[in-house]
């Protein structure tokens, strides 16, 4: 059932298809965009099919004032991934242990790690 004051035009009281004034449609659409609102519940409250309300939302949404809480689109850019500067190396020790590192590793540090591991 519709709340009083909405759709009181003679067309709305005729059996069959109802005709809703634009101002009533806008009010119902705005209510359906309220934070936490359910389109199905708003439609049911006014005796509408939810599909009709979705149609009205597409029709009237651009004319409604923007909410501060509404999600907004922001521009984005997708940049190419930087290419690796030298690849990756892997050393397999006698016991099956693997040491993986980038090609840009400091040679002196790598030598100390390999020497320490070989003493085990």
N, C-alpha and C positions, 0 to 999 in steps of 0.2 A: 504494500500500500504506500502511496505517495504522501509525504507530509503536506499539510494544508498550505496553500499559497503557491504551490508549484503546479504548472500544467493546468490551470483553471480555465483555459480557453475553451470555447464551445467544441472545438475539434477534439480536445482531450476527453470530453465526456461521451462522445459518440462511441458505440460499440465497434469492435474491429481495430483497425490501426489507430494509434494515438498520434497526435501531432504536438510536439513539444516546442514551446517558444524558445528562441535562441538564448534568451537570458536565463531560462531555467536550465537548458543544456549546459551553458557555461558554468553555472553554479554547481551542478552535479559533477561535471568534469573536474572543476577545481577541488571539490571535496574528495574525488578519487585520487588526486595527486597529493593530498595531505600526508605528512609523515605517518607511517604506520597504517595507512588506510588500505583496505582490501577492495579491489575492484568488484569482486563478486558480492561482497557484503553491501557496498554502496548501491550496486545495481539492484540487489534484492530489496533494499530499503525503499527504492523508488518504483518497484514493480517492473524493472527493466531486465532484458536479457543482457548478460555480461558482454556478449559480442557487440550489441548496440552501443554500450558504453565505451568499448574499445574503439569503435568507429568514431564516436563523438570526440574521444581523446585525441585521435589523429587529426580530426577536423579543427578542434579548438585549442589544442595545446600550444601552437605557436603564438596564439593571441593572449595567452595567460601571462601575467607578470611572473618573472623568474623569482624563484625562492632562493634565499641566501644559502639554504641547506641543500639545494638541489645539486646533483652531480653535474659537473661541467666537463666538456672535452678540452684537452690541452694539446698543443702541437708537440709531436715527438719526432725524433730523427733516429734512424737506424744506421749506425756506422759500421763499416766493415771491421772484422776482427783484425787486430794487428798480427802481422805474420811473425812466426817465431824467428829469432835472430840466429839460430844455429842448430836447432834440433835438440835431441835428447840422447844421452848415452846410458848404457847399462853394462855393469860388470858383474859377472857371475863367479862367485868364489867356489873353491873346491867342495865345500859342504853344502852347496846349493843356494847359499845366501846370495841375494841380488842387491846391488847398489845402483840406484837410478839417480841421475842428476842431469841438469841442463848443460849444454855445451859451453855455457859462459861461466862455469864454475872456476874458481881460482885453482890453478894447477898445484900450488904449494899446499893448499888445504886438502885437496884430493889425495896428494901423495901421503900426507900424514894419516888420513883416514885409512887408506889401503895398507899402510905399514902397520898401523895399530891392529887392524883386523887380521893381518897375516901372522901376527905373533900369538894369536889365540890357540 
